[in-house]
Amino acid sequence: MKKILISLLLVVIATGVAIGGWFLYKSFISKAAVEKTAILSIGPASGTYKKGNTFAANIKIDTGGQTIGTINAHLTFDKDRLQIASLDENDSILKSFGSKIYKNDEGTLAFMGSTTDPMSEKQGTFNGSNGQVIKVNFKVKDNAANGTAEFKFVEGTDPTKGTLVNKIAEGGEKNSANILKEVKNASYTIGSGGGEQPGKPAAPKNLTATGGNYSITLKWDTVSNATGYKVYFGDKTGNYTTGSYDAGNKTTAVLGESEGVVYATRYYFVVRAYNNDGESDNSNEANAKALIMGDLDYDKDVDANDPEAIGDFHMWINYWLSFKDSGKILNDQMNDADYSGKESEGQSPIPDGDIDLDDFATWVVYWNEWTQGNQK
């Protein structure tokens, strides 16, 4: 009997160890097995700024191949030399922020955000490098002493104090796992230490211009120590005296009639960054026309004269087809738009077999519906 009891006790102990080991694995080891790959960084990581200067520090993420869902970040900055003027979440990979708090008197910044838009039922994700998280607009205090100003992440696994990046929960996991691998902090030189640099910002790069309905959209890259950007334009290349537009601290601008952009005129644009020390040199030049899709003769209307603007009915139809819904293509004779009305069960109407003026009238209707945004 004693041997039997001892055997049963050993079985119970072994079973307990096995079950406990399983829970330990699921709770800790399996979580720890998730590779930490994400890197948070601040750019620019260095620079020299004088008293009163303003500049932007961009917080970015490289997920290292993981698919992330949330970021919880705490940072500190030199409160004696720097103060946060504003936070800019434009172009952020995070679609919603649970909190964004900065305290200039303490030199702290904290934010929590998710890649999911709460207004959407679909869960958002991000998997990539150089993902913009948030832009911090700093101002160097007017009474700042020369020296080094640090801007850095608070590391740690406490979500109320540290900085974490969580992957999207997968499979049977109930909670996502921390995948933050490392952080790259920033250190700025204030005043003359390290060599004084010119106070005015560098010229913006990668300016693009795209024509739209009665407007032109411009985009360009961020300049680190710029407080704002000004657009200059003209109707001749190299001559930007027609008008100007102050975009503030945004890196996009949409110019229309109220800004002096006239429909169907080609304009040439440059952008200059500015701060308290002045404006930068010109960016690269970009050009575009404000237009309406389909208004080929630029009379501010989409009508039957537009096909004549390119002189060939078939060319016009092909041009239309490049923008239309592919579902409208009912057969191989794409230019044969009018139908005999005959149709077999379960089939579309049959074309009449000829390309004629009736086709032209049909395509004009389709064309107008598309360009006015009414095509289904």
PyMOL commands that set and color helices and strands:
alter all, ss='L'
color gray80, all
select helices_A, chain A and resi 2-32+257-259+306-309+313-321+326-328+357-371
alter helices_A, ss='H'
color red, helices_A
select strands_A, chain A and resi 38-43+46-49+54-62+68-77+82-88+96-103+108-114+131-140+147-153+164-167+180-184+186-190+208-212+215-219+228-234+243-248+252-255+266-275+278-279+286-289
alter strands_A, ss='S'
color yellow, strands_A
deselect
rebuild
show_as cartoon
